[in-house]
Amino acid sequence: MYYDPITLRQLQALLAISDAGSIGAAAKRLGVTQPVLSRIVAQLERSAGVSLVARGARGTVLTPSGKSLAARARTISAELKRCQEDLQLLRGETGGLISVAASPVPMMLVVPFAIRQLLQTLPDAEVLVNEIVYPQLLDAFRDQRIDFAIGPVPATGLGSDFRVEPLFQVDGVIAVARDHPKASARSLGALCAEPWIIMGPTNGPGAVISQLFASHGLEPPRCKVTLDTVWSAMEMISQTQFVGWVPKPIAESALDRIRTVKIREALPPLQIGLITRTDTQLTTAARALISAVRTRSRQLHRTEHNARTA
């Protein structure tokens, strides 16, 4: 059986319905009437040979086939946008939109420097920084909302769809409130009975607590609170009796509210990596920003190495 080719306009219509949740809202977003959009969808369904949308009392939703096609359509739309931005640079323009996800540590140590360097060569570029961490950044990649990410990754990796390039490490410290009764503890064992908090999922960055205790032959403590970001963890630590492992640069920025516990045991560092999709061709502007990220990361690596060997 012969099926008509699927057009970009049809794919854009499907994405509009997926995002808007109804034919009416999608038509308004696209600047067409509802009957016109309905015809476009009908043509797309004939070309696909399957039903793609379902209308119900709560609006219009995509069928499983529609969701599968919409995921591919987002990739096509994003790649077309990247192509257009590269052509702008080839014409001598100095703009382009870059969307990057960054966790708190690179947001503090890398991103401001990298953006400043980028704008020296591409003064009209725009950068959208999303403070997204694992595992939420996986959804951001799948939805084509980010070009690349900078942050920690789980020890098990992210799978074959992603490329992870190690950038630099930062030390971790144990943090407590300034009036915490165990602030003067000198061993990890003295903190076993204390309530701890976790930052991130236990199969990702949150695994550091159990790994820390297990590496010293100790039973991991009960962690009753899990937080998404280190900033929320710092607030929790400073205002409660919870104990937490936090990156050293973050802790040092909040010494007016917390104290670091000077234990004898070595603490695991936090590895920061550059995360990209293996199937995505980045724009010239995005590659320029990544180059600046690498430059800054090498500076941090040298500084850390010199401090350790001094």
C-alpha angles and dihedrals in degrees: 000000000000120000124193115245116267112245131214090241090058092050091049089052091052091050091049091054091047092052098039099042096220141057092239096052092043092050090051091050091052095043096240135111122263094249090053092050091047090054091049090052092047090052090049092051090051090050092047094043092222139079111268106176134039124201119215143157091278096049136271121324133180121253118230088267090048092052091050092051092044091056089055091044091056090054091049092048093048093048091050090051091050090049091053091050092050090051089052090056091047088055089057098260116140102211139089136141119254122188117197134173117218133180119221098267097055088038087060100037108026118016100066091050093046094049091048090053092046093054091054089067100026105032095173095051119119123212125200110198116199117194093217125145136188128322095018091056089067090065090047089055093047092050091049090239094132135040096206142341138225119204148078121317131200117269089244091061129228102276134254094305091070138057118212120197115189111233111173144322133238127197122249127223137192110248131196137164115281092251096043112137091226096050090112096049115134102194138050090233090064089062098049095098094047122100111255134197128218127218111211131350120323090240089056135028090338090068091078093087097055091041091051095053095039092052089060096044095254131133109252113247124245111267109204099173128053120189131190100223140029091239092062089044091055091053091049093048095047094051102038142037094260121126122218144177110233136171111270097236090055092048092048090056091058105042089126088068106028141034129220117231111229101216124173096233120092114250124218117254124233114247114214118201142183110241124200135160116256092220098050127093106210122220122252089253093052091049089051090054091048089052089055090048090054092049092053092044091054089053091052091047092053092047092050092046092050091049092052094048097042 
